[in-house]
Amino acid sequence: MVQIYSPEGTAGEPDNRLTSSVPTLDGLRIGVLDNEKPNAGLLMKRIVDRLVERGAVAGPQQTKLEAKAYLPCPGEVIEYLADNTDLVLTGSAD
């Protein structure tokens, strides 16, 4: 038996809401979720370093563990970052 999937999808309305800005970076814990693309972790670490210069605190830097860049992050990594950071930088294009 062969199953054929249609490449046509459905598109909903995009959620274009922006989160509110924080008034100051003082004490804000900035973490990194590295998707392990080439130089992604280095790029985000340097951004964190610049934010630390402006009053933020460097938080944990995590990888997606065994997941590839195109796969979702494991729940335990998300929970850890949620518990130990105020803001997480993630993602990097090729």
MMTF fields as JSON, N, C-alpha, C and O atoms, coordinates in Angstrom:
{
  "mmtfVersion": "1.0.0",
  "mmtfProducer": "UNKNOWN",
  "numBonds": 375,
  "numAtoms": 376,
  "numGroups": 94,
  "numChains": 1,
  "numModels": 1,
  "chainsPerModel": [1],
  "groupsPerChain": [94],
  "chainIdList": ["A"],
  "bondAtomList": [4, 2, 8, 6, 12, 10, 16, 14, 20, 18, 24, 22, 28, 26, 32, 30, 36, 34, 40, 38, 44, 42, 48, 46, 52, 50, 56, 54, 60, 58, 64, 62, 68, 66, 72, 70, 76, 74, 80, 78, 84, 82, 88, 86, 92, 90, 96, 94, 100, 98, 104, 102, 108, 106, 112, 110, 116, 114, 120, 118, 124, 122, 128, 126, 132, 130, 136, 134, 140, 138, 144, 142, 148, 146, 152, 150, 156, 154, 160, 158, 164, 162, 168, 166, 172, 170, 176, 174, 180, 178, 184, 182, 188, 186, 192, 190, 196, 194, 200, 198, 204, 202, 208, 206, 212, 210, 216, 214, 220, 218, 224, 222, 228, 226, 232, 230, 236, 234, 240, 238, 244, 242, 248, 246, 252, 250, 256, 254, 260, 258, 264, 262, 268, 266, 272, 270, 276, 274, 280, 278, 284, 282, 288, 286, 292, 290, 296, 294, 300, 298, 304, 302, 308, 306, 312, 310, 316, 314, 320, 318, 324, 322, 328, 326, 332, 330, 336, 334, 340, 338, 344, 342, 348, 346, 352, 350, 356, 354, 360, 358, 364, 362, 368, 366, 372, 370],
  "bondOrderList": [1, 1, 1, 1, 1, 1, 1, 1, 1, 1, 1, 1, 1, 1, 1, 1, 1, 1, 1, 1, 1, 1, 1, 1, 1, 1, 1, 1, 1, 1, 1, 1, 1, 1, 1, 1, 1, 1, 1, 1, 1, 1, 1, 1, 1, 1, 1, 1, 1, 1, 1, 1, 1, 1, 1, 1, 1, 1, 1, 1, 1, 1, 1, 1, 1, 1, 1, 1, 1, 1, 1, 1, 1, 1, 1, 1, 1, 1, 1, 1, 1, 1, 1, 1, 1, 1, 1, 1, 1, 1, 1, 1, 1],
  "groupList": [{"groupName": "MET", "atomNameList": ["N", "CA", "C", "O"], "elementList": ["N", "C", "C", "O"], "formalChargeList": [0, 0, 0, 0], "bondAtomList": [1, 0, 2, 1, 3, 2], "bondOrderList": [1, 1, 2], "singleLetterCode": "M", "chemCompType": "L-PEPTIDE LINKING"}, {"groupName": "VAL", "atomNameList": ["N", "CA", "C", "O"], "elementList": ["N", "C", "C", "O"], "formalChargeList": [0, 0, 0, 0], "bondAtomList": [1, 0, 2, 1, 3, 2], "bondOrderList": [1, 1, 2], "singleLetterCode": "V", "chemCompType": "L-PEPTIDE LINKING"}, {"groupName": "GLN", "atomNameList": ["N", "CA", "C", "O"], "elementList": ["N", "C", "C", "O"], "formalChargeList": [0, 0, 0, 0], "bondAtomList": [1, 0, 2, 1, 3, 2], "bondOrderList": [1, 1, 2], "singleLetterCode": "Q", "chemCompType": "L-PEPTIDE LINKING"}, {"groupName": "ILE", "atomNameList": ["N", "CA", "C", "O"], "elementList": ["N", "C", "C", "O"], "formalChargeList": [0, 0, 0, 0], "bondAtomList": [1, 0, 2, 1, 3, 2], "bondOrderList": [1, 1, 2], "singleLetterCode": "I", "chemCompType": "L-PEPTIDE LINKING"}, {"groupName": "TYR", "atomNameList": ["N", "CA", "C", "O"], "elementList": ["N", "C", "C", "O"], "formalChargeList": [0, 0, 0, 0], "bondAtomList": [1, 0, 2, 1, 3, 2], "bondOrderList": [1, 1, 2], "singleLetterCode": "Y", "chemCompType": "L-PEPTIDE LINKING"}, {"groupName": "SER", "atomNameList": ["N", "CA", "C", "O"], "elementList": ["N", "C", "C", "O"], "formalChargeList": [0, 0, 0, 0], "bondAtomList": [1, 0, 2, 1, 3, 2], "bondOrderList": [1, 1, 2], "singleLetterCode": "S", "chemCompType": "L-PEPTIDE LINKING"}, {"groupName": "PRO", "atomNameList": ["N", "CA", "C", "O"], "elementList": ["N", "C", "C", "O"], "formalChargeList": [0, 0, 0, 0], "bondAtomList": [1, 0, 2, 1, 3, 2], "bondOrderList": [1, 1, 2], "singleLetterCode": "P", "chemCompType": "L-PEPTIDE LINKING"}, {"groupName": "GLU", "atomNameList": ["N", "CA", "C", "O"], "elementList": ["N", "C", "C", "O"], "formalChargeList": [0, 0, 0, 0], "bondAtomList": [1, 0, 2, 1, 3, 2], "bondOrderList": [1, 1, 2], "singleLetterCode": "E", "chemCompType": "L-PEPTIDE LINKING"}, {"groupName": "GLY", "atomNameList": ["N", "CA", "C", "O"], "elementList": ["N", "C", "C", "O"], "formalChargeList": [0, 0, 0, 0], "bondAtomList": [1, 0, 2, 1, 3, 2], "bondOrderList": [1, 1, 2], "singleLetterCode": "G", "chemCompType": "PEPTIDE LINKING"}, {"groupName": "THR", "atomNameList": ["N", "CA", "C", "O"], "elementList": ["N", "C", "C", "O"], "formalChargeList": [0, 0, 0, 0], "bondAtomList": [1, 0, 2, 1, 3, 2], "bondOrderList": [1, 1, 2], "singleLetterCode": "T", "chemCompType": "L-PEPTIDE LINKING"}, {"groupName": "ALA", "atomNameList": ["N", "CA", "C", "O"], "elementList": ["N", "C", "C", "O"], "formalChargeList": [0, 0, 0, 0], "bondAtomList": [1, 0, 2, 1, 3, 2], "bondOrderList": [1, 1, 2], "singleLetterCode": "A", "chemCompType": "L-PEPTIDE LINKING"}, {"groupName": "ASP", "atomNameList": ["N", "CA", "C", "O"], "elementList": ["N", "C", "C", "O"], "formalChargeList": [0, 0, 0, 0], "bondAtomList": [1, 0, 2, 1, 3, 2], "bondOrderList": [1, 1, 2], "singleLetterCode": "D", "chemCompType": "L-PEPTIDE LINKING"}, {"groupName": "ASN", "atomNameList": ["N", "CA", "C", "O"], "elementList": ["N", "C", "C", "O"], "formalChargeList": [0, 0, 0, 0], "bondAtomList": [1, 0, 2, 1, 3, 2], "bondOrderList": [1, 1, 2], "singleLetterCode": "N", "chemCompType": "L-PEPTIDE LINKING"}, {"groupName": "ARG", "atomNameList": ["N", "CA", "C", "O"], "elementList": ["N", "C", "C", "O"], "formalChargeList": [0, 0, 0, 0], "bondAtomList": [1, 0, 2, 1, 3, 2], "bondOrderList": [1, 1, 2], "singleLetterCode": "R", "chemCompType": "L-PEPTIDE LINKING"}, {"groupName": "LEU", "atomNameList": ["N", "CA", "C", "O"], "elementList": ["N", "C", "C", "O"], "formalChargeList": [0, 0, 0, 0], "bondAtomList": [1, 0, 2, 1, 3, 2], "bondOrderList": [1, 1, 2], "singleLetterCode": "L", "chemCompType": "L-PEPTIDE LINKING"}, {"groupName": "LYS", "atomNameList": ["N", "CA", "C", "O"], "elementList": ["N", "C", "C", "O"], "formalChargeList": [0, 0, 0, 0], "bondAtomList": [1, 0, 2, 1, 3, 2], "bondOrderList": [1, 1, 2], "singleLetterCode": "K", "chemCompType": "L-PEPTIDE LINKING"}, {"groupName": "CYS", "atomNameList": ["N", "CA", "C", "O"], "elementList": ["N", "C", "C", "O"], "formalChargeList": [0, 0, 0, 0], "bondAtomList": [1, 0, 2, 1, 3, 2], "bondOrderList": [1, 1, 2], "singleLetterCode": "C", "chemCompType": "L-PEPTIDE LINKING"}],
  "groupTypeList": [0, 1, 2, 3, 4, 5, 6, 7, 8, 9, 10, 8, 7, 6, 11, 12, 13, 14, 9, 5, 5, 1, 6, 9, 14, 11, 8, 14, 13, 3, 8, 1, 14, 11, 12, 7, 15, 6, 12, 10, 8, 14, 14, 0, 15, 13, 3, 1, 11, 13, 14, 1, 7, 13, 8, 10, 1, 10, 8, 6, 2, 2, 9, 15, 14, 7, 10, 15, 10, 4, 14, 6, 16, 6, 8, 7, 1, 3, 7, 4, 14, 10, 11, 12, 9, 11, 14, 1, 14, 9, 8, 5, 10, 11],
  "groupIdList": [1, 2, 3, 4, 5, 6, 7, 8, 9, 10, 11, 12, 13, 14, 15, 16, 17, 18, 19, 20, 21, 22, 23, 24, 25, 26, 27, 28, 29, 30, 31, 32, 33, 34, 35, 36, 37, 38, 39, 40, 41, 42, 43, 44, 45, 46, 47, 48, 49, 50, 51, 52, 53, 54, 55, 56, 57, 58, 59, 60, 61, 62, 63, 64, 65, 66, 67, 68, 69, 70, 71, 72, 73, 74, 75, 76, 77, 78, 79, 80, 81, 82, 83, 84, 85, 86, 87, 88, 89, 90, 91, 92, 93, 94],
  "secStructList": [7, 7, 7, 7, 7, 7, 1, 7, 7, 7, 7, 7, 7, 7, 7, 7, 7, 7, 7, 7, 7, 7, 1, 7, 7, 6, 6, 7, 3, 3, 3, 3, 3, 3, 7, 7, 7, 6, 6, 2, 2, 2, 2, 2, 2, 2, 2, 2, 2, 2, 2, 2, 2, 6, 6, 7, 3, 3, 3, 3, 3, 3, 3, 7, 6, 6, 7, 7, 6, 6, 1, 7, 7, 7, 2, 2, 2, 2, 2, 2, 2, 2, 2, 2, 7, 1, 3, 3, 3, 3, 7, 7, 7, 7],
  "xCoordList": [0.847, 0.0, 0.895, 1.867, 0.572, 1.301, 0.384, -0.767, 0.921, 0.14, 0.722, 1.928, -0.115, 0.316, -0.159, -1.327, 0.762, 0.445, 0.433, 1.296, -0.522, -0.615, 0.35, 0.406, 1.112, 2.009, 1.264, 1.846, -0.031, -0.819, -1.16, -1.588, -0.97, -1.306, -2.343, -2.823, -2.668, -3.564, -2.776, -1.917, -3.068, -2.373, -3.392, -4.443, -3.059, -3.906, -3.377, -2.386, -4.035, -3.581, -2.341, -2.334, -1.282, -0.068, -0.299, -1.066, 0.364, 0.298, 1.394, 2.567, 1.023, 2.003, 2.169, 2.714, 1.71, 1.849, 3.308, 3.997, 3.763, 5.106, 5.021, 4.075, 5.998, 6.038, 6.46, 7.12, 6.087, 6.447, 7.933, 8.53, 8.515, 9.929, 10.134, 9.241, 11.322, 11.662, 12.286, 13.004, 12.027, 12.557, 14.071, 14.705, 14.656, 16.099, 16.609, 15.857, 17.858, 18.474, 19.078, 19.52, 19.1, 19.752, 19.239, 18.063, 20.142, 19.812, 19.054, 18.785, 18.703, 17.97, 18.876, 19.955, 18.449, 19.245, 19.007, 17.897, 20.062, 19.967, 20.595, 21.784, 19.805, 20.308, 20.403, 19.942, 21.006, 21.177, 20.72, 21.068, 19.934, 19.606, 20.282, 19.809, 21.381, 22.209, 21.641, 21.541, 21.266, 20.748, 21.866, 21.6, 23.098, 24.295, 24.562, 25.298, 23.967, 24.37, 25.748, 26.098, 26.524, 27.877, 27.877, 27.203, 28.629, 28.833, 27.621, 27.702, 26.503, 25.311, 25.579, 25.256, 26.168, 26.449, 27.401, 27.2, 28.428, 29.392, 28.717, 28.944, 27.895, 27.187, 26.307, 26.347, 25.514, 24.608, 25.377, 24.961, 26.492, 27.325, 27.864, 27.904, 28.271, 28.776, 27.669, 27.919, 26.465, 25.337, 25.103, 24.894, 25.14, 24.979, 26.071, 25.794, 27.308, 28.408, 28.122, 28.39, 27.586, 27.254, 26.118, 26.129, 25.146, 24.04, 24.512, 23.996, 25.48, 26.062, 26.729, 26.655, 27.37, 27.967, 26.917, 27.241, 25.666, 24.572, 23.743, 22.675, 24.241, 23.571, 22.925, 22.492, 22.842, 22.242, 23.203, 24.365, 22.709, 23.512, 23.53, 22.486, 24.723, 24.826, 24.189, 24.565, 23.239, 22.579, 23.152, 24.219, 22.463, 22.975, 22.974, 22.13, 23.936, 23.981, 23.733, 24.526, 22.645, 22.245, 22.223, 22.086, 22.36, 22.153, 20.88, 20.336, 20.417, 19.208, 19.476, 18.64, 20.622, 21.031, 21.133, 21.866, 20.431, 20.561, 19.746, 19.892, 18.889, 18.015, 18.797, 19.72, 18.432, 19.018, 18.378, 17.355, 18.972, 18.476, 17.017, 16.284, 16.592, 15.227, 14.209, 13.012, 14.665, 13.755, 13.454, 14.264, 12.301, 11.983, 12.937, 13.537, 13.055, 13.912, 13.229, 12.017, 13.982, 13.391, 12.793, 13.324, 11.701, 10.994, 11.833, 11.673, 12.738, 13.539, 14.496, 14.801, 14.973, 15.849, 15.044, 15.508, 13.862, 12.991, 12.639, 12.675, 12.301, 11.964, 13.148, 12.98, 14.339, 15.528, 15.753, 16.016, 15.65, 15.845, 14.744, 15.014, 13.523, 12.415, 12.623, 12.257, 13.203, 13.431, 14.66, 14.75, 15.602, 16.883, 17.227, 18.344, 16.285, 16.528, 15.3, 14.19, 15.531, 14.418, 14.188, 13.102, 15.227, 15.167, 16.111, 17.211, 15.687, 16.522, 16.72, 15.759, 17.979, 18.303, 18.4, 19.004, 17.805, 17.873, 17.73, 17.217, 18.186, 18.027, 19.127, 19.675, 19.438, 20.437, 20.235, 20.107, 20.208, 20.053, 21.408, 22.444, 21.392, 22.635, 23.074, 24.099],
  "yCoordList": [-1.171, 0.0, 1.237, 1.307, 2.188, 3.448, 4.553, 4.67, 5.357, 6.475, 7.752, 7.982, 8.573, 9.813, 10.986, 11.065, 11.89, 13.071, 14.29, 14.438, 15.144, 16.382, 17.418, 17.597, 18.103, 19.157, 20.442, 21.375, 20.485, 21.668, 21.66, 20.644, 22.766, 22.873, 23.957, 24.572, 24.171, 25.271, 26.314, 25.987, 27.537, 28.626, 29.411, 29.811, 29.616, 30.422, 31.839, 32.176, 32.64, 34.017, 34.019, 33.381, 34.724, 34.762, 35.549, 36.511, 35.133, 35.829, 36.886, 36.568, 38.115, 39.193, 40.017, 41.12, 39.5, 40.24, 40.237, 39.222, 41.358, 41.46, 41.442, 41.967, 40.844, 40.858, 42.252, 42.983, 42.603, 43.924, 43.979, 42.97, 45.138, 45.329, 45.421, 45.827, 45.038, 45.194, 46.572, 47.033, 47.238, 48.591, 48.629, 49.638, 47.543, 47.52, 46.08, 45.132, 45.929, 44.599, 44.203, 43.067, 45.137, 44.884, 43.604, 43.491, 42.645, 41.395, 40.385, 39.281, 40.723, 39.808, 38.642, 38.854, 37.426, 36.227, 35.823, 35.444, 35.906, 35.605, 34.244, 34.047, 33.304, 31.97, 31.784, 32.62, 30.678, 30.342, 28.914, 28.015, 28.709, 27.371, 27.232, 27.765, 26.516, 26.343, 25.207, 24.073, 25.514, 24.471, 23.706, 22.854, 24.008, 23.342, 23.534, 22.754, 24.57, 24.931, 25.577, 26.119, 25.523, 26.085, 27.538, 28.398, 27.788, 29.11, 29.705, 30.832, 28.996, 29.54, 29.815, 30.89, 28.846, 29.017, 30.174, 30.956, 30.29, 31.383, 32.737, 33.678, 32.827, 34.078, 34.489, 35.638, 33.552, 33.891, 34.182, 35.037, 33.487, 33.77, 35.191, 35.885, 35.625, 36.992, 38.024, 39.102, 37.702, 38.6, 38.694, 39.784, 37.545, 37.542, 38.388, 39.172, 38.241, 39.039, 40.532, 41.297, 40.94, 42.361, 42.796, 43.915, 41.92, 42.25, 42.309, 43.103, 41.484, 41.526, 42.882, 43.432, 43.413, 44.745, 45.811, 46.876, 45.525, 46.476, 46.146, 46.722, 45.204, 44.948, 43.588, 43.236, 42.806, 41.477, 40.512, 40.841, 39.328, 38.271, 37.089, 36.681, 36.54, 35.377, 34.17, 33.796, 33.572, 32.376, 31.137, 31.198, 30.018, 28.77, 28.748, 29.369, 28.021, 27.772, 26.29, 25.463, 25.953, 24.562, 24.227, 25.109, 22.951, 22.474, 21.645, 21.315, 21.316, 20.515, 19.034, 18.19, 18.717, 17.341, 16.559, 16.964, 15.47, 14.607, 15.09, 14.555, 16.09, 16.534, 17.309, 18.056, 17.132, 17.897, 19.277, 19.502, 20.199, 21.574, 21.646, 22.527, 20.751, 20.798, 20.084, 20.115, 19.446, 18.75, 19.609, 20.455, 19.399, 20.173, 19.871, 18.799, 20.822, 20.686, 19.773, 19.868, 18.896, 18.043, 18.88, 19.928, 18.397, 19.103, 19.412, 20.472, 18.493, 18.728, 19.901, 20.6, 20.126, 21.266, 22.563, 23.548, 22.562, 23.747, 24.064, 25.225, 23.046, 23.262, 23.84, 24.753, 23.311, 23.813, 25.292, 26.097, 25.637, 27.033, 27.927, 29.053, 27.437, 28.211, 28.49, 29.559, 27.542, 27.696, 28.551, 29.102, 28.666, 29.292, 30.531, 31.04, 31.012, 32.209, 33.103, 32.684, 34.336, 35.256, 35.452, 35.846, 35.172, 35.348, 34.329, 34.103, 33.717, 32.726, 33.163, 33.48, 33.176, 33.387, 32.023, 31.103, 31.893, 30.621, 30.85, 31.879, 29.889, 29.921, 30.649, 31.634, 30.161, 30.777, 30.201, 28.989, 31.06, 30.594, 30.249, 30.697, 29.459, 29.103, 30.228, 30.115],
  "zCoordList": [0.0, 0.0, 0.0, 0.753, -0.827, -0.906, -0.409, -0.83, 0.493, 1.001, 0.416, 0.5, -0.168, -0.802, 0.046, 0.426, 0.335, 1.13, 0.228, -0.638, 0.426, -0.339, 0.238, 1.455, -0.622, -0.125, 0.22, 0.773, -0.109, 0.204, 1.685, 2.233, 2.301, 3.719, 3.921, 2.969, 5.143, 5.466, 6.23, 7.049, 5.964, 6.648, 7.463, 6.962, 8.714, 9.573, 9.627, 8.98, 10.388, 10.575, 11.446, 12.499, 11.034, 11.863, 13.145, 13.168, 14.192, 15.473, 15.469, 15.668, 15.248, 15.115, 16.381, 16.334, 17.502, 18.748, 19.201, 19.095, 19.697, 20.247, 21.763, 22.351, 22.374, 23.828, 24.289, 23.551, 25.481, 25.983, 26.309, 26.683, 26.169, 26.474, 27.979, 28.724, 28.403, 29.817, 29.986, 29.099, 31.106, 31.288, 31.472, 31.162, 31.973, 32.216, 32.119, 32.348, 31.786, 31.745, 33.08, 33.25, 34.034, 35.329, 35.973, 36.317, 36.128, 36.795, 35.954, 36.428, 34.729, 33.858, 33.467, 32.913, 33.749, 33.433, 31.987, 31.613, 31.174, 29.749, 29.484, 29.738, 28.977, 28.652, 27.15, 26.373, 26.758, 25.341, 25.123, 25.888, 24.068, 23.594, 22.239, 21.235, 22.226, 21.034, 20.191, 20.658, 18.936, 18.056, 17.349, 16.501, 17.692, 17.208, 15.723, 15.118, 15.131, 13.776, 13.883, 14.932, 12.818, 12.887, 13.378, 12.81, 14.422, 15.013, 15.714, 16.203, 15.782, 16.445, 17.92, 18.425, 18.606, 20.032, 20.279, 21.209, 19.462, 19.595, 19.379, 20.138, 18.351, 18.068, 19.245, 19.683, 19.755, 20.851, 22.135, 22.918, 22.367, 23.544, 23.478, 24.495, 22.318, 22.176, 22.39, 22.93, 21.974, 22.243, 23.748, 24.281, 24.435, 25.894, 26.532, 27.44, 26.07, 26.622, 26.498, 27.424, 25.374, 25.175, 26.103, 26.616, 26.319, 27.222, 28.671, 29.458, 29.027, 30.37, 30.601, 31.7, 29.583, 29.69, 29.991, 30.517, 29.66, 29.881, 31.118, 31.323, 31.955, 33.228, 33.372, 34.47, 32.302, 32.394, 33.084, 33.321, 33.4, 34.013, 33.048, 32.54, 32.797, 31.912, 32.58, 33.69, 31.912, 32.413, 31.757, 31.144, 31.874, 31.326, 29.802, 29.156, 29.245, 27.811, 27.625, 28.074, 26.969, 26.776, 25.288, 24.44, 24.989, 23.628, 23.62, 24.674, 22.448, 22.319, 22.56, 22.234, 23.121, 23.407, 22.108, 21.206, 21.993, 20.817, 19.626, 18.527, 19.82, 18.739, 17.688, 18.013, 16.462, 15.365, 15.334, 15.981, 14.589, 14.545, 14.113, 14.565, 13.263, 12.736, 13.625, 13.335, 14.696, 15.605, 16.829, 17.206, 17.449, 18.655, 19.801, 19.874, 20.669, 21.845, 22.87, 23.062, 23.524, 24.564, 25.711, 26.078, 26.251, 27.307, 28.528, 29.134, 28.908, 30.11, 29.931, 30.897, 28.711, 28.446, 28.531, 29.106, 27.969, 28.035, 29.483, 29.891, 30.258, 31.671, 32.442, 33.251, 32.193, 32.878, 32.555, 33.448, 31.284, 30.9, 31.473, 31.891, 31.492, 32.049, 33.532, 34.022, 34.238, 35.675, 36.004, 37.102, 35.07, 35.383, 34.56, 34.644, 33.774, 32.968, 32.945, 33.273, 32.553, 32.309, 30.825, 30.399, 30.034, 28.59, 27.961, 28.467, 26.862, 26.18, 24.735, 24.034, 24.296, 22.89, 22.239, 22.792, 21.065, 20.36, 18.87, 18.431, 18.105, 16.659, 15.942, 16.437, 14.787, 13.933, 12.541, 12.37, 11.576, 10.194, 9.612, 10.104, 8.575, 7.875, 6.969, 6.297]
}
